[in-house]
Amino acid sequence: MGREGDIEAIHGDLRGARLVTLLGAGGAGKTRLSQEAAETAGETARDGAWLAELAPVADPDAVPQAVLTAVGARETVLYGAGAEEMRVAVAERHDDPLERLVEHCARRRMLIVLDNCEHVVEGAARLVEHLLRRCPELTVLATSREPLGVPGELLRPVEPLPEPAALRLLAERGAAARPASASTTTPRPAPRSAAAWTACRSPSSWPPPGCACCRHARSPTVSTTASGC
């Protein structure tokens, strides 16, 4: 993606701050950048890195449960151990999800990526502040269109992708969104410019049908794990 310098800068941020927020508009590539940085975070995430996708979460009060579920889900482990025991805890216990998160994270040097925080920013901020206070070796990498406002937060602005990278990202997302049964002869719209792509301000889970600049890339089968417009 041509963002090796950005990833190195994020690694430096994570070594100096326990909460780093990648700040930028939809389509800037924050999600991809956060995951690539987390996967190579080294000692910052010695005990593992997990991805918590907040785009599907509508209620700020549901953020702790969403993160708890992500920490126990096999598909959200960027790397690291401990997911199996958390999966059992999620299935068998019904106490406060925030306390279960604290119990799991307090004894680990780990990294949690909170992706797409902007629409539940208050809930994300409350969770992060609580976890950082009680889990001394936990680090959080967030992506958002606005700051979380937690003390000690380090903001890393993310500029729109260079045009070739933006078009490549668009093509990858279009391919991922197409139904597996779609005919290979079905005409596809011509690629749009990076300016049209990065100008979109639709919700970050994926553009809705009414999005003027992205409606042609919309697929009704797109996974809710797709993030960023």
Number of C-alpha atoms within 10 A of each C-alpha: 13 10 14 12 9 15 19 14 13 22 18 12 18 22 14 12 15 20 26 25 29 26 21 19 22 26 26 23 25 28 25 15 19 22 19 15 21 27 17 16 22 14 11 21 24 15 18 23 28 28 25 23 24 29 22 14 17 11 11 18 15 15 27 21 17 16 24 22 21 23 27 21 18 15 11 17 20 18 20 15 10 17 22 13 13 19 17 11 17 19 11 9 10 9 10 10 19 17 14 19 20 18 14 18 24 18 13 17 18 23 29 25 27 25 26 29 27 21 20 20 20 18 18 25 19 17 19 23 17 15 22 19 12 14 19 14 19 24 25 24 26 29 31 25 20 17 21 27 15 17 9 11 18 20 19 18 16 18 15 20 21 14 14 13 16 22 18 14 19 21 15 11 18 17 12 15 17 16 12 10 6 8 9 8 6 7 7 10 8 7 13 14 13 21 15 12 23 20 16 19 17 20 17 26 22 24 23 17 14 11 16 13 16 21 13 15 22 18 17 10 11 17 12 12 13 16 24 25 23
